[in-house]
Amino acid sequence: MSKLDSFFATVKLPTMPEVAHALIQTLNDEDVPIAKVRDILAKDPALTAKLLRMANSAQFGLRRGVSNLDDAISLVGMDKVRTMSLCACMSESFPVLPGLDRQEFWRTSMHCAGYSQWLAGGLGMDGQTAWLTGMMVRLGELLIGQASPESLAEIEALPHLPGGRWEREKRLLGFSEGQVTAELARRWNFPVPMVQALESASDPLTNGTFSRLGAIVHLAELMAEMPKPSVDVVDTLPLDVVAALLLDLDWMRSRFPSTESFVDLTVH
């Protein structure tokens, strides 16, 4: 039995709502009808209410208010509504852990999602899939904290250097949070490319088959972990990963996004 298999034998997996499982199945369907997604969401009134609050928040800057799911899907976009809903489901499926700064955790997750979407867009890839993968990559740490609070304390010890958490996890446990999230995503039946990306996110160039999405999430997480990200962070990124993605550094510098432009789905 591998270390990761042994780990999963000791943890209680979070329960995903039926609505979330149904939404996950639609991620594999590029031609899913809008009505199908709407009908899935409508089965959960609490999620629908939260989704509408999100859609009406200032960060979306909509010209008119959103009062129902049809409006939300029409004005916000089906792919974004779908990923927003999955994020809401997952954020409520994991318990609050002592020793983990929940605000910082979700701030980093939202920033990683935003940077992942930005990089994917620059490479002509699906931005919403990248957003969701970037948002999820750190979820494995919540399971690590459940199984081994003492390990979580050491993983979260200061200073928080970009990439340092991955190194601590591998030293203490033999695997990274992304690999934990990947196994969780596999058990939840997320699309295979997302599982592969999560599995390789901490070390995208040495984990078998190269995943472009995994490399994107790797860079995004490094940027997200900077206390005050600015365009200067581009010059600190690992050049081998940047080169493997064929990213243009001049484009990255000229189009570097402000974190204020990212959608924050932790608002209530």
C-alpha positions as CSV (number, residue, x, y, z in Angstrom):
1,M,0.0,0.0,0.0
2,S,1.4,3.4,-0.9
3,K,1.8,6.3,1.6
4,L,-1.1,8.1,-0.1
5,D,-3.4,5.0,0.1
6,S,-2.4,4.6,3.8
7,F,-3.2,8.2,4.4
8,F,-6.7,7.9,2.9
9,A,-7.4,4.9,5.0
10,T,-7.1,7.2,8.1
11,V,-9.2,10.2,7.0
12,K,-12.9,10.8,6.8
13,L,-13.7,12.1,3.4
14,P,-15.9,15.3,3.2
15,T,-19.4,14.6,1.9
16,M,-20.2,16.4,-1.3
17,P,-23.9,17.4,-1.8
18,E,-25.8,15.5,-4.5
19,V,-26.0,18.8,-6.5
20,A,-22.2,19.0,-6.5
21,H,-21.8,15.5,-7.8
22,A,-24.3,16.2,-10.6
23,L,-22.4,19.4,-11.5
24,I,-19.1,17.5,-11.7
25,Q,-20.6,15.2,-14.3
26,T,-21.4,18.2,-16.5
27,L,-17.7,19.2,-16.5
28,N,-17.1,16.4,-19.0
29,D,-19.8,17.6,-21.3
30,E,-18.9,20.7,-23.4
31,D,-22.4,20.8,-24.9
32,V,-24.3,20.6,-21.6
33,P,-27.6,22.4,-22.0
34,I,-28.1,25.5,-19.8
35,A,-31.4,24.2,-18.7
36,K,-29.7,21.0,-17.3
37,V,-27.3,23.1,-15.1
38,R,-30.2,25.4,-14.0
39,D,-32.3,22.4,-13.0
40,I,-29.4,20.9,-11.0
41,L,-28.8,24.1,-9.1
42,A,-32.5,24.6,-8.5
43,K,-32.6,21.4,-6.3
44,D,-30.6,23.3,-3.6
45,P,-32.4,26.5,-2.5
46,A,-29.6,27.4,-0.1
47,L,-26.9,27.1,-2.8
48,T,-29.1,29.0,-5.2
49,A,-29.5,31.9,-2.7
50,K,-25.8,32.0,-2.1
51,L,-25.1,32.0,-5.8
52,L,-27.5,34.9,-6.4
53,R,-25.8,36.8,-3.6
54,M,-22.4,36.2,-5.2
55,A,-23.8,37.3,-8.7
56,N,-25.2,40.5,-7.2
57,S,-21.9,41.4,-5.4
58,A,-20.0,44.4,-6.6
59,Q,-17.1,42.2,-8.0
60,F,-19.3,41.2,-11.0
61,G,-20.3,44.8,-11.8
62,L,-23.5,43.7,-13.5
63,R,-25.7,46.5,-14.9
64,R,-28.8,45.0,-13.4
65,G,-29.6,42.8,-10.5
66,V,-29.8,39.1,-10.7
67,S,-33.0,37.7,-9.3
68,N,-33.1,34.1,-10.5
69,L,-30.9,31.3,-11.9
70,D,-31.8,32.1,-15.5
71,D,-30.6,35.7,-15.0
72,A,-27.4,34.4,-13.2
73,I,-26.5,32.1,-16.0
74,S,-27.3,34.6,-18.7
75,L,-25.4,37.5,-17.2
76,V,-22.6,35.8,-15.4
77,G,-22.1,32.9,-17.8
78,M,-22.9,29.2,-17.4
79,D,-19.3,28.0,-17.0
80,K,-18.7,30.6,-14.3
81,V,-21.9,29.9,-12.5
82,R,-21.1,26.2,-12.6
83,T,-17.6,26.7,-11.1
84,M,-18.9,29.2,-8.6
85,S,-21.4,26.6,-7.4
86,L,-18.8,23.9,-7.1
87,C,-16.6,26.2,-5.1
88,A,-19.4,27.1,-2.8
89,C,-20.2,23.4,-2.2
90,M,-16.5,22.5,-1.5
91,S,-15.9,25.5,0.8
92,E,-18.8,24.2,3.0
93,S,-17.8,20.6,2.9
94,F,-14.6,21.0,4.8
95,P,-14.5,21.7,8.5
96,V,-12.6,24.6,10.1
97,L,-9.3,23.4,11.4
98,P,-7.5,24.7,14.5
99,G,-4.0,26.0,13.6
100,L,-5.0,27.0,10.0
101,D,-5.8,30.6,9.2
102,R,-9.0,30.1,7.2
103,Q,-9.1,33.6,5.8
104,E,-5.5,33.3,4.5
105,F,-6.3,29.8,3.2
106,W,-9.2,31.0,1.1
107,R,-7.4,34.2,0.0
108,T,-4.6,32.1,-1.4
109,S,-7.0,29.7,-3.0
110,M,-8.9,32.5,-4.7
111,H,-5.7,34.1,-5.9
112,C,-4.4,30.8,-7.2
113,A,-7.7,30.4,-9.1
114,G,-7.4,33.9,-10.6
115,Y,-3.8,33.5,-11.7
116,S,-4.6,30.1,-13.2
117,Q,-7.4,31.5,-15.2
118,W,-5.2,34.4,-16.4
119,L,-2.4,32.1,-17.5
120,A,-4.8,29.6,-19.2
121,G,-6.4,32.5,-21.1
122,G,-3.0,33.6,-22.3
123,L,-2.3,30.1,-23.6
124,G,-5.7,29.7,-25.3
125,M,-6.8,27.1,-22.7
126,D,-10.1,26.8,-20.9
127,G,-10.1,29.5,-18.2
128,Q,-12.9,28.2,-16.1
129,T,-11.4,24.7,-15.8
130,A,-8.1,26.3,-14.8
131,W,-9.9,28.5,-12.3
132,L,-11.5,25.5,-10.6
133,T,-8.3,23.5,-10.6
134,G,-6.4,26.4,-9.1
135,M,-9.0,26.9,-6.4
136,M,-9.0,23.2,-5.5
137,V,-5.2,22.5,-5.3
138,R,-4.9,23.4,-1.6
139,L,-7.9,21.5,-0.4
140,G,-5.7,18.5,0.3
141,E,-4.1,20.4,3.2
142,L,-7.5,20.4,5.0
143,L,-7.4,16.6,4.9
144,I,-3.8,16.6,6.1
145,G,-4.8,18.7,9.0
146,Q,-7.6,16.4,9.9
147,A,-5.4,13.3,9.9
148,S,-2.3,14.9,11.4
149,P,-2.7,18.1,13.3
150,E,0.9,18.1,14.4
151,S,2.1,17.9,10.8
152,L,-0.3,20.8,9.9
153,A,1.3,22.9,12.6
154,E,4.8,22.3,11.1
155,I,3.5,22.8,7.5
156,E,2.0,26.1,8.5
157,A,5.0,27.3,10.6
158,L,6.3,30.7,9.6
159,P,7.8,31.9,7.4
160,H,5.5,31.1,4.5
161,L,7.7,31.1,1.5
162,P,6.3,30.4,-2.0
163,G,6.6,26.7,-2.6
164,G,7.7,26.0,1.0
165,R,4.5,24.3,2.0
166,W,5.0,21.6,-0.7
167,E,8.5,20.9,0.5
168,R,7.4,20.6,4.1
169,E,4.5,18.2,3.1
170,K,6.8,16.0,1.1
171,R,9.4,15.8,3.9
172,L,6.8,15.1,6.6
173,L,4.3,12.9,4.7
174,G,6.0,11.8,1.5
175,F,3.3,13.5,-0.7
176,S,1.9,17.0,-1.3
177,E,-1.4,18.6,-0.7
178,G,-2.0,18.6,-4.5
179,Q,-1.6,14.8,-4.6
180,V,-4.1,14.5,-1.8
181,T,-6.5,16.7,-3.7
182,A,-6.0,14.7,-6.9
183,E,-6.9,11.5,-5.2
184,L,-10.0,13.2,-3.7
185,A,-10.9,14.6,-7.1
186,R,-10.5,11.1,-8.6
187,R,-12.9,9.6,-6.0
188,W,-15.3,12.4,-6.7
189,N,-15.1,11.6,-10.5
190,F,-13.7,14.9,-11.6
191,P,-12.4,15.0,-15.2
192,V,-9.1,13.1,-15.7
193,P,-7.2,16.2,-16.9
194,M,-8.0,18.0,-13.7
195,V,-6.9,15.0,-11.6
196,Q,-3.6,14.8,-13.5
197,A,-3.0,18.6,-13.1
198,L,-3.6,18.5,-9.4
199,E,-1.3,15.4,-9.0
200,S,1.6,17.2,-10.7
201,A,1.0,20.8,-9.5
202,S,3.7,20.8,-6.9
203,D,6.4,19.4,-9.3
204,P,5.1,19.6,-12.9
205,L,8.3,18.7,-14.7
206,T,9.2,15.4,-12.9
207,N,5.9,13.7,-12.3
208,G,5.6,11.6,-15.4
209,T,3.5,12.9,-18.3
210,F,3.7,16.7,-18.5
211,S,0.4,18.4,-17.7
212,R,0.1,22.0,-19.0
213,L,-2.7,22.7,-16.5
214,G,-0.6,21.3,-13.7
215,A,2.3,23.6,-14.7
216,I,-0.1,26.6,-14.8
217,V,-1.4,25.8,-11.3
218,H,2.2,25.5,-10.1
219,L,3.0,29.0,-11.3
220,A,-0.3,30.4,-10.0
221,E,0.2,29.0,-6.5
222,L,3.7,30.5,-6.3
223,M,2.3,33.9,-7.2
224,A,-0.7,33.5,-4.9
225,E,1.6,32.8,-1.9
226,M,3.4,36.2,-2.3
227,P,2.2,38.6,0.4
228,K,1.8,41.5,-2.0
229,P,2.0,40.1,-5.5
230,S,3.2,42.6,-8.2
231,V,4.6,42.4,-11.7
232,D,8.0,41.8,-10.1
233,V,6.9,38.3,-9.1
234,V,7.2,37.2,-12.8
235,D,11.0,37.3,-12.5
236,T,11.0,35.0,-9.5
237,L,9.1,32.2,-11.3
238,P,11.0,29.0,-12.3
239,L,12.1,29.6,-15.8
240,D,12.0,25.9,-16.7
241,V,8.3,25.7,-16.0
242,V,7.7,29.0,-17.9
243,A,9.6,27.7,-20.9
244,A,7.8,24.3,-20.8
245,L,4.5,26.2,-21.1
246,L,5.9,28.5,-23.9
247,L,4.8,31.5,-21.9
248,D,6.0,34.9,-23.1
249,L,7.6,36.8,-20.1
250,D,7.0,40.2,-21.8
251,W,3.3,39.3,-22.1
252,M,3.2,38.2,-18.5
253,R,4.8,41.5,-17.4
254,S,2.5,43.7,-19.5
255,R,-0.7,41.8,-18.6
256,F,0.0,41.0,-15.0
257,P,-3.4,41.2,-13.2
258,S,-4.3,42.8,-10.0
259,T,-5.7,40.5,-7.4
260,E,-8.5,43.0,-6.9
261,S,-9.8,41.9,-10.3
262,F,-10.2,38.3,-9.2
263,V,-13.6,36.9,-8.2
264,D,-13.8,36.1,-4.5
265,L,-16.3,33.4,-3.9
266,T,-15.9,33.4,-0.1
267,V,-18.2,36.4,0.2
268,H,-21.4,35.7,2.1
